[in-house]
Amino acid sequence: MSISDAAGQLIDLVRRSEAREEIILTREGHAAVRLVPVNMPTDRASRRVLLEEMRLAATAKTTTGPNAANSRDFLYGDEGMPV
């Protein structure tokens, strides 16, 4: 995200950063600044553990839904015509 675009969204960007999302701001198309929380681990091993914990938490929240291949079946009758 460009620095100029980020100026109006700073509060939201800080909240996202505090939620462990890495925010990179750009100037003229090149990375200029990275927003990370102060207590974010900086060593590679700690970051890897944190990422794995986040993946596991996200996986635990997922639910299985309908099969996407059949998701529009309710729009058609038994003859294949729209209902």
Buried (B, 14 or more C-beta within 10 A) or exposed (E): EEEEEBEEEEEEBEEBBBEBEEBEBBEEEEEEEEBBEEEBEEEEEEBEEEEEEEEEEEEEEEEEEEEEEEEEEEEEEEEEEEE
